[in-house]
Amino acid sequence: MFDWHKKEKPIMGLFGMGGGAASRLVGGVSGFTATGGVQTTSGHYTYHYFIHPNTADSYPKSPHPTSFSVNGGPGFIDVLLVAGGGGGGSDAGGGGGGGGVVRLLQYEISNGTYALTIGHGGQRGIGSGAPYTEEDRGVNGGNTTAFGETALGGGGGGRGQGITDSGATKNGLPGGNGGGGGGSYPGVDGQGSHGTGAQPVTSPLAIGYGNNGHPGKREEETGGGGGGAGGSLRYYTPYSGKENGPENAGDGIRILEFGGILPNDPTAPGSYGYFGGGGGAGGWNSSTSEDGYGGYGGGGNGGGYPGKGSPVSGYDGTHQLGGGGGGGNQAPGGNGGNGSIIIRYLTPGITHGSIAVPSPQISIPSASSGTGYNYAVYTAPGPFNVTTAGYAHIMLVGGGGGAGDNNSGGGGGGGIVKHESFPLTVQDYPIVVGPGGAAGGQYAGRGGPTTAFGLTAQGGGGSGRWDSGNPTDGNGGCGAGGPGAPPSRPSADNTSYTTGNQRLEPGNNRGYGTNGGRGYQSSGDIGGGGGGGAGCRGGNIEEQSGSRSGSDGGEGGTGLKTGFIFSGPVIGPAIPAPNRTNWQNAIQPGGYYAGGGGGGTGGGGMPWSVRGGRGGTGGGGNGGASGATYGETGQPGVFGTGGGAGGGDNTAGGSGGSGIVIIAWK
């Protein structure tokens, strides 16, 4: 199933693919000692973190070399690499891309000293005005390297404005996460293109997190948000052929196993453990759009956020988290945040043994899984019988939210609860898999909760239509997108978000879930926001003016990327045959779950209408569109993914995708 390099096969054997050593993910014991960085402990694990010492607002900067030393090896470590975030562009500038993130699982170490390098944040675009030069565009962040892996610095954000000047400095730069494009001058289709984001890895034990930035906005004088490691919003190309990207940034990737370790990691329950957030875009005082927010994981806000100030520099990305700098509003952008490295291993003397279960409960045996793990996969209720106590890697996904039928937002993805070394005792555990929320008229249903092992993954929020506002059931594991709203609705419809509650839960239920995209209050026909995904917030709706009145639907937020352990090719054989192909196409080799649903479009007669918002990667359904051109209903979320449903536009909305429970052990 996997094309391992020959030199990596011994590592895989120790990981559990033909060898005998237990994996840290579901068991094992640590006996070595190590030095380097700042050492701390949390729970059963010892952590070492390494940061860049230069936080001054002065350039040039260089990556910071350091080292990690091991005695008493061999052993296994889990590593997180975060690169420096890209600098934000100037003058309606694009946000800098968040630093690329690499997670390296079960890396085998021996006695010796290992060289590490910490990437610095990229410099902001200075905003000197015409004639524009490369100095007006943000600079890429520095790379972070360790153990044969390289996390790539975030791409710099493009500079905006320039009247008819559409030179290359308007374009966001490529990086681990791409920089956002600069905004156009009014009435000129001269916005910058997005920077591509890609985070390659060299080992099959590594997971890379990187996404594209957003293109600048055409005519609205606002840049595009930088890409985030947790996801970015996809977009359509209007009839003119000009891209029109969101000003808000992509969120960073949340990895709770490394949350709360770095000094600059926020302490609020719903904010910590995110890395590589993109920077929000800047605008102009005459822009029709507000400046963009920075992504979770240290992304800096655009200069005028939450409005469109005049003039305001972009906010800096957060150091240690690799946040991208915000784009400037008639001013320079913000600097990117420095990166970091975190290493963790079982504290010496602590042992995590593996569970045992009766063979009939094994959906995919280790001999054929391609990962060395046994799997039990539940898409329907049932018992899970543990005959030997130990630790397992578990994931619960709630059912996705349903969607309403007219200018409706997308349904929220199901919340995710995921633990990599969870203790299980000898007993029969009942498994309950949450159903998807029902499609609705004025109000759609919230997805059902998934429960197992004393844990609960909440169902995704169900969306309402234009005359309902954000319904109570819009809050959920991930929030539903807000609907398009007429003037008769309260002004709060224009500003409020539904909440993704799973990230706020206490204790072991704290997990993965984001807010839905905001709706918009309008005298015309306007679509709904995108449902939140477990990896990234849903897209907002903003009204287009003049001959382009109306809107496309907001994009569904990206689902949580889980990597090779829970990937489509690995888990697919356990999915019922009628649903398997659609399920594998939704989950993909990256292992994405709980994507948000796309919002229904608004203004079916618009010449530039191009259907509703796309569903988020990980099973989110596309939004619907009315009118003779398309006449499509909102699509349902995909079975077994927790995907949110697509909203309708004078057409039916979809139903949410059901949840899933996956258990992996040696």
C-alpha positions in Angstrom: 0.0 0.0 0.0 2.8 2.4 0.9 5.9 2.8 -1.3 8.5 2.7 1.5 12.1 3.6 0.8 14.4 0.8 1.5 16.3 2.6 4.2 13.1 3.4 6.1 11.9 -0.2 6.4 13.8 -0.9 9.6 12.1 2.1 11.2 8.7 0.8 10.1 9.5 -2.5 11.6 10.1 -0.9 14.9 6.9 1.1 14.5 5.0 -2.1 14.2 5.1 -3.1 10.5 7.0 -6.3 10.9 9.1 -5.5 14.0 8.6 -6.0 17.7 8.9 -2.6 19.4 5.7 -1.0 20.6 4.5 2.3 19.1 4.3 5.4 21.2 0.9 6.1 19.7 -0.7 3.0 21.3 1.9 1.8 23.8 5.6 1.5 24.5 8.2 2.4 27.1 11.0 5.0 27.1 14.3 4.3 28.8 16.7 7.0 27.4 17.5 10.5 28.7 17.9 13.6 26.7 19.0 17.2 26.9 18.5 20.3 24.9 16.1 23.2 24.7 13.7 23.8 27.5 12.5 20.6 29.2 9.2 20.1 30.9 6.7 17.4 31.6 2.9 17.0 31.1 1.0 13.9 32.0 3.0 10.8 31.0 5.3 12.7 28.6 8.5 14.6 28.7 8.8 17.6 26.3 11.7 19.6 25.0 10.9 22.8 23.1 13.2 25.0 21.0 12.5 28.5 19.9 14.2 31.3 17.9 15.7 33.9 20.3 15.5 36.9 17.9 12.1 38.5 18.4 13.2 42.1 17.5 11.6 44.1 14.8 14.8 44.3 12.8 16.0 42.5 9.7 17.8 40.6 8.1 17.3 37.5 10.3 18.6 34.0 9.9 17.4 30.5 11.1 18.6 29.7 14.6 20.8 26.6 15.0 20.5 24.4 18.1 20.8 20.7 19.1 19.2 17.8 20.9 21.3 15.1 22.6 20.4 11.6 23.6 21.9 9.1 26.1 20.8 5.6 26.9 19.2 5.1 23.5 17.8 3.7 21.2 14.3 5.0 21.7 11.4 6.7 19.9 10.3 10.3 19.8 7.4 12.3 18.4 8.4 15.6 16.8 6.6 18.8 15.7 8.4 21.2 13.4 6.9 24.7 12.8 8.4 27.0 10.2 8.4 30.8 10.4 5.4 32.6 9.1 5.5 34.8 6.0 5.3 38.6 6.2 2.1 40.4 5.2 2.0 42.6 2.1 1.4 46.4 2.2 -1.4 48.7 1.1 -4.5 46.4 0.8 -1.9 43.6 1.2 -2.4 39.9 1.3 -1.8 38.1 4.5 1.4 36.1 5.0 1.1 32.3 4.9 1.5 30.4 8.1 4.7 28.5 8.5 4.5 24.9 7.2 4.0 22.3 9.9 5.5 18.7 9.9 4.7 16.1 12.4 7.1 13.2 12.6 5.8 10.1 14.4 7.9 7.4 16.1 11.3 8.6 14.9 14.0 6.2 16.1 16.9 7.9 17.9 20.3 6.6 19.0 22.9 8.0 21.3 24.3 11.2 20.0 23.6 14.9 19.2 21.1 15.9 16.5 21.3 19.3 14.8 18.1 21.4 14.7 17.3 24.7 13.0 14.5 27.1 13.9 13.0 29.3 11.2 12.5 33.0 11.7 9.4 35.0 10.7 9.4 36.8 7.3 9.7 40.5 7.1 6.6 42.6 6.3 6.1 44.6 3.1 7.1 48.1 3.8 4.4 50.0 1.8 6.5 52.7 0.2 4.0 53.3 -2.6 4.5 53.6 -6.4 6.8 52.7 -8.0 6.2 49.3 -6.3 9.2 47.1 -5.6 9.8 43.7 -4.1 10.1 45.4 -0.7 6.4 46.1 -0.7 5.6 42.4 -0.8 6.0 40.3 2.3 9.0 38.0 2.6 8.9 34.3 3.2 9.5 32.9 6.6 12.6 30.8 7.4 12.6 27.0 7.2 12.7 24.7 10.3 14.7 21.5 10.0 15.2 18.4 12.2 15.6 14.6 11.8 15.7 14.7 8.0 12.5 16.8 7.7 12.1 20.4 6.6 9.1 22.6 7.5 8.9 25.3 4.8 8.5 29.0 5.7 5.2 30.6 5.0 4.8 32.6 1.7 4.9 36.4 1.8 1.7 38.3 1.1 1.3 40.3 -2.1 1.1 44.1 -2.0 -2.2 45.7 -3.1 -3.5 48.8 -5.0 -1.3 50.2 -7.8 -4.1 51.4 -10.2 -3.3 49.6 -13.4 0.0 48.2 -12.1 -0.5 44.4 -11.9 3.2 43.5 -11.5 4.4 40.3 -9.9 4.7 41.9 -6.4 0.9 41.8 -6.2 1.0 38.0 -6.1 1.3 36.0 -2.9 4.5 33.9 -2.7 4.6 30.1 -2.5 5.7 28.5 0.8 4.7 25.9 3.4 1.4 27.8 3.4 0.9 30.2 0.5 0.7 34.0 0.9 -2.4 35.9 0.0 -2.6 38.0 -3.1 -2.8 41.8 -2.9 -6.1 43.7 -3.5 -7.2 45.4 -6.7 -7.5 49.1 -7.3 -11.2 50.2 -7.6 -12.7 49.3 -11.0 -9.5 47.5 -12.2 -9.3 43.7 -12.4 -5.8 43.8 -11.0 -5.8 41.7 -7.9 -2.8 39.5 -7.0 -3.0 35.7 -7.3 -2.6 33.3 -4.4 0.7 31.7 -3.4 0.6 28.0 -3.5 1.1 26.0 -0.3 2.7 22.6 -0.1 4.5 20.9 2.8 6.3 17.9 1.5 7.8 15.2 3.8 10.5 12.6 3.3 9.5 9.9 5.7 6.3 7.8 5.6 6.1 8.4 9.3 5.7 12.1 8.7 2.6 14.2 8.1 2.9 17.6 6.3 0.4 20.4 6.7 0.3 23.1 4.1 -2.3 24.9 2.0 -2.8 27.6 -0.6 -3.2 31.3 0.2 -6.3 33.2 -1.0 -6.2 35.4 -4.1 -6.8 39.1 -3.7 -10.4 40.5 -4.0 -11.3 42.1 -7.3 -12.7 45.7 -7.1 -13.1 45.5 -3.3 -9.6 46.9 -2.6 -8.9 44.1 -0.2 -6.2 41.4 -0.3 -6.6 37.7 0.2 -5.9 35.9 3.5 -2.8 33.8 3.9 -3.0 30.0 3.9 -3.1 28.1 7.2 -1.8 24.7 8.1 -5.2 23.5 9.2 -7.0 24.5 6.0 -7.8 27.2 3.5 -11.0 28.2 1.8 -11.5 27.1 -1.7 -13.0 29.5 -4.1 -14.7 29.8 -7.5 -13.7 31.9 -10.5 -16.4 34.4 -11.5 -17.7 34.8 -15.0 -14.9 37.4 -15.7 -12.2 34.8 -15.1 -10.9 36.9 -12.2 -10.4 35.2 -8.9 -12.1 36.7 -5.9 -10.7 35.1 -2.7 -11.6 35.5 1.0 -9.9 38.1 3.0 -9.9 35.9 6.1 -6.9 33.6 6.7 -6.8 29.9 6.9 -6.5 28.4 10.4 -3.5 26.6 11.7 -3.5 22.9 12.4 -4.6 21.9 15.9 -2.5 19.1 17.5 -3.6 18.8 21.1 -0.7 16.5 22.0 1.6 19.5 21.7 -0.8 22.1 23.1 0.1 24.3 26.1 3.8 23.6 25.9 5.2 26.7 24.2 5.2 30.0 26.3 3.3 31.9 23.5 0.6 29.3 23.1 -2.7 30.8 24.2 -4.2 29.5 27.4 -7.8 29.8 26.5 -9.4 26.3 26.1 -10.5 26.9 22.5 -7.4 28.6 21.4 -4.3 26.6 22.3 -2.6 23.8 20.4 -2.9 25.5 16.9 0.2 26.1 14.7 0.8 27.8 11.4 -2.1 30.1 11.2 -2.3 32.4 8.1 -2.4 36.2 8.3 -5.5 38.2 7.5 -5.6 40.6 4.6 -5.5 44.4 4.7 -7.8 46.7 2.7 -8.5 50.4 2.2 -10.7 52.9 3.8 -13.0 52.9 0.8 -13.1 49.2 0.5 -16.4 47.4 0.4 -14.9 44.6 2.5 -13.7 44.6 6.0 -10.1 43.6 6.7 -9.5 39.9 7.4 -8.9 38.0 10.6 -5.8 36.0 11.2 -6.1 32.2 11.5 -6.0 30.3 14.8 -2.4 29.4 15.4 -0.8 32.9 15.6 -2.0 34.5 12.4 -1.9 38.3 12.5 -5.1 40.3 11.7 -5.3 42.6 8.7 -4.5 46.2 9.7 -8.1 47.4 10.0 -9.7 44.3 11.4 -12.5 44.1 12.6 -13.3 47.1 10.4 -11.3 48.8 7.7 -9.2 51.4 9.5 -7.3 54.2 7.8 -4.3 53.6 7.7 -3.2 50.7 10.0 -0.3 48.4 9.7 -0.9 44.7 9.6 -0.5 42.8 12.9 2.5 40.6 13.4 2.2 36.8 13.5 2.8 35.2 16.9 6.3 34.0 17.5 6.8 30.2 18.2 3.5 29.4 16.5 4.7 30.4 13.0 1.8 32.7 12.4 1.7 34.7 9.1 1.8 38.5 9.3 -1.4 40.5 8.5 -1.7 42.6 5.4 -1.5 46.4 5.8 -4.4 48.8 5.3 -2.8 51.8 3.4 0.3 50.9 5.5 3.0 48.3 5.9 2.1 44.7 6.6 2.9 42.7 9.7 6.0 40.6 10.3 5.7 36.8 10.4 6.1 34.9 13.6 9.1 32.7 14.3 8.8 28.9 14.3 9.7 26.3 16.8 10.4 22.6 17.4 8.7 20.4 20.1 10.0 16.9 20.9 8.1 14.5 23.2 8.5 11.0 24.5 7.2 8.8 27.3 8.8 9.8 30.6 11.4 7.1 31.6 9.8 4.4 33.7 6.3 4.8 32.3 4.9 2.0 30.2 1.9 2.0 27.8 0.9 -1.5 26.9 -1.5 -2.3 24.1 -5.0 -3.7 24.4 -6.3 -7.0 23.2 -9.8 -7.8 21.8 -11.5 -10.8 20.3 -10.6 -11.4 16.7 -14.2 -11.0 15.4 -14.1 -7.4 16.4 -11.2 -6.6 14.2 -12.4 -4.9 11.0 -8.9 -4.7 9.5 -6.1 -6.9 10.9 -2.6 -5.6 11.2 -1.3 -8.1 8.6 -3.3 -6.4 5.9 -3.7 -2.8 7.1 -0.4 -1.6 5.7 0.3 0.4 8.9 0.9 -2.4 11.4 -2.2 -1.6 13.3 -5.4 -3.6 13.9 -8.5 -1.5 13.4 -12.1 -1.6 14.6 -14.3 0.7 12.5 -17.9 1.5 13.5 -20.3 3.3 11.1 -23.3 1.9 13.2 -23.8 1.2 16.9 -22.2 -1.9 18.5 -20.1 -3.1 21.3 -16.3 -3.1 21.6 -15.0 -5.8 23.9 -11.6 -5.3 25.6 -10.1 -8.5 27.0 -6.7 -7.1 28.0 -6.4 -3.6 29.4 -4.1 -1.1 27.7 -3.9 1.9 25.4 -5.4 2.5 22.0 -5.5 5.3 19.4 -9.1 6.4 19.1 -11.2 8.8 17.1 -14.9 9.8 17.4 -16.6 11.9 14.7 -20.1 13.3 15.3 -22.7 13.5 12.6 -22.7 16.4 10.3 -25.3 19.1 10.4 -28.2 19.4 8.0 -29.0 22.5 5.9 -32.0 24.7 5.2 -33.7 25.4 1.9 -33.4 29.1 0.9 -30.2 31.3 1.0 -29.1 28.8 3.7 -25.8 28.4 5.2 -23.9 25.1 5.1 -24.2 22.6 7.8 -21.4 22.3 10.3 -19.1 19.3 10.3 -19.3 16.9 13.2 -17.0 17.5 16.2 -14.0 15.3 16.5 -12.5 13.8 19.7 -9.2 12.1 19.1 -6.6 10.6 21.5 -3.4 8.9 20.5 -2.8 6.8 23.6 -6.1 6.4 25.5 -6.4 4.0 28.4 -9.1 1.3 28.1 -10.0 -1.3 30.8 -11.4 -4.8 30.5 -15.1 -4.4 29.7 -17.7 -4.1 26.9 -17.8 -0.5 25.7 -21.0 0.6 23.9 -20.4 2.5 20.7 -23.0 4.9 19.4 -22.5 6.6 16.0 -24.2 9.9 15.5 -26.5 10.2 12.5 -26.4 13.2 10.1 -28.7 16.1 10.8 -31.9 16.2 8.8 -32.4 18.6 5.9 -34.8 21.3 6.8 -37.0 24.2 5.5 -36.6 27.1 7.9 -34.6 25.1 10.3 -32.4 22.0 9.7 -31.3 19.4 12.2 -28.1 19.3 14.2 -26.1 16.1 13.7 -26.3 13.4 16.3 -23.5 12.9 18.9 -21.1 10.0 18.7 -20.3 8.4 22.0 -17.8 5.8 23.2 -15.4 5.3 26.1 -17.1 8.0 28.2 -16.4 10.5 25.4 -18.8 12.5 23.2 -18.1 14.0 19.8 -20.9 16.6 19.2 -23.0 16.7 16.1 -22.4 19.5 13.6 -24.8 22.6 13.7 -27.8 22.7 11.5 -28.3 25.8 9.4 -31.4 28.0 9.0 -32.7 29.9 5.9 -33.0 33.6 5.2 -35.9 34.3 7.5 -34.5 32.4 10.5 -31.1 33.9 11.3 -28.7 31.6 13.2 -30.8 29.0 14.9 -30.0 27.6 18.3 -29.2 24.3 16.6 -26.6 26.1 14.5 -24.1 25.7 17.3 -22.5 22.2 17.4 -19.3 20.3 17.1 -18.6 22.7 14.2 -20.9 25.6 13.7 -23.3 26.0 10.8 -23.0 28.8 8.2 -25.2 31.8 8.7 -28.0 32.4 6.2 -28.4 35.4 3.9 -30.7 37.8 5.7 -33.2 40.5 4.7 -33.3 44.0 6.3 -36.2 42.9 8.5 -33.9 40.6 10.4 -31.9 41.9 13.4 -28.5 43.5 12.6 -26.9 40.7 14.6 -27.4 38.5 11.5 -24.7 40.5 9.9 -22.1 40.0 12.6 -22.7 36.9 14.6 -21.2 33.4 14.1 -22.4 30.0 15.2 -20.0 28.3 17.5 -17.9 25.2 17.1 -18.2 23.8 20.6 -15.9 20.8 20.4 -12.8 22.8 20.7 -14.1 24.4 23.9 -15.1 21.2 25.7 -13.4 20.4 29.1 -11.0 17.5 29.8 -10.9 14.5 27.5 -13.8 15.8 25.4 -11.8 18.8 24.2 -11.3 18.2 20.5 -11.6 19.7 17.1 -14.4 22.0 15.7 -14.6 25.5 14.4 -17.2 28.3 13.9 -19.4 28.5 10.9 -19.0 31.4 8.4 -21.0 34.6 8.9 -24.1 35.4 6.9 -24.9 38.9 5.6 -27.9 41.3 5.9 -28.9 42.6 2.5 -31.8 44.2 0.7 -31.1 41.9 -2.3 -30.9 38.2 -2.7 -27.8 36.8 -1.0 -26.4 33.4 -0.1 -25.4 31.7 3.1 -22.0 31.2 4.8 -20.1 28.0 4.8 -20.3 25.5 7.6 -17.3 25.2 9.9 -15.0 22.2 9.4 -12.9 20.4 12.1 -9.8 21.9 10.6 -10.8 25.4 9.4 -13.6 27.9 9.9 -16.3 28.2 7.2 -16.3 31.1 4.7 -18.1 34.3 5.3 -20.6 35.9 2.9 -20.0 39.4 1.6 -22.3 41.2 -0.7 -21.1 42.1 -4.2 -22.2 45.4 -5.6 -23.7 46.9 -8.9 -24.1 44.5 -11.8 -22.6 41.7 -9.6 -25.2 42.0 -6.9 -25.8 38.9 -4.9 -23.3 36.3 -3.9 -21.9 32.9 -4.3 -22.3 30.6 -1.2 -19.6 30.6 1.4 -17.1 27.8 1.3 -17.2 24.9 3.8 -14.3 24.7 6.2 -11.7 22.1 5.7 -12.0 18.9 7.8 -9.3 17.8 10.2 -6.3 16.1 8.5 -5.4 13.0 10.4 -2.6 11.6 8.2 -1.8 8.0 7.2 -3.1 6.3 10.4 -6.8 7.1 9.5 -6.4 7.6 5.7 -8.9 6.7 3.0 -6.8 3.9 1.6 -6.2 2.3 5.0 -9.7 2.5 6.5 -11.7 2.2 3.2 -12.0 -1.6 3.3 -14.0 -1.4 6.5 -16.6 0.9 5.0 -19.8 -0.7 3.7 -19.5 -1.4 0.0 -22.3 0.9 -1.3 -20.6 3.9 0.4 -17.0 3.0 0.0 -16.0 4.8 -3.1 -17.6 8.1 -2.1 -16.1 7.8 1.4 -12.6 7.2 0.1 -12.9 10.1 -2.3 -13.9 12.4 0.5 -11.4 11.2 3.1 -8.5 11.0 0.6 -5.0 9.7 1.5 -4.6 12.7 3.8 -7.3 11.4 6.1 -9.7 14.4 6.2 -12.8 14.2 8.4 -15.7 16.5 9.2 -15.6 19.1 6.4 -18.2 21.9 6.5 -21.0 22.2 4.0 -21.0 24.9 1.4 -23.6 27.7 1.6 -26.4 28.1 -0.9 -25.9 30.9 -3.4 -28.0 34.0 -3.6 -29.3 35.7 -6.8 -29.9 32.9 -9.2 -30.2 35.3 -12.1 -26.7 36.8 -11.7 -24.6 36.5 -14.8 -21.6 35.4 -12.7 -23.3 32.9 -10.4 -21.3 29.7 -10.3 -23.3 27.5 -8.0 -23.2 27.4 -4.2 -20.1 27.2 -2.0 -18.0 24.1 -2.2 -18.1 21.7 0.6 -15.0 21.4 2.8 -12.5 18.6 2.2 -13.6 15.7 4.4 -17.1 15.0 3.3 -18.8 18.4 3.2 -21.6 18.8 0.7 -21.7 21.5 -2.0 -24.2 24.3 -1.7 -27.1 24.6 -4.1 -28.2 27.2 -6.6 -31.6 28.1 -8.1 -32.4 29.3 -11.6 -32.3 27.9 -15.1 -28.6 27.6 -15.3 -28.0 25.2 -12.4 -31.1 24.4 -10.5 -29.2 22.3 -8.0 -30.2 21.2 -4.5 -27.7 21.4 -1.6 -25.7 18.1 -1.5 -25.7 15.9 1.5 -22.6 15.3 3.6 -20.8 12.1 2.9 -21.7 8.9 4.9 -19.3 8.1 7.7 -17.3 11.4 7.5 -19.3 13.7 9.7 -19.5 16.1 6.7 -21.9 19.0 6.9 -24.6 19.4 4.3 -24.8 22.0 1.5 -27.3 24.8 1.9 -30.1 25.4 -0.6 -31.1 28.5 -2.6 -34.9 28.2 -3.3 -34.0 24.5 -3.5 -33.8 21.8 -0.9 -30.8 21.7 1.4 -28.9 18.5 2.1 -28.8 16.2 5.1 -25.6 15.8 7.1 -23.2 12.9 6.8 -23.2 10.3 9.6 -20.3 10.0 12.0 -17.7 7.2 12.6 -15.6 5.6 15.4 -12.2 4.2 14.6 -9.9 2.4 17.1 -6.4 1.4 16.3 -4.0 -0.8 18.3 -1.0 -3.1 18.0 
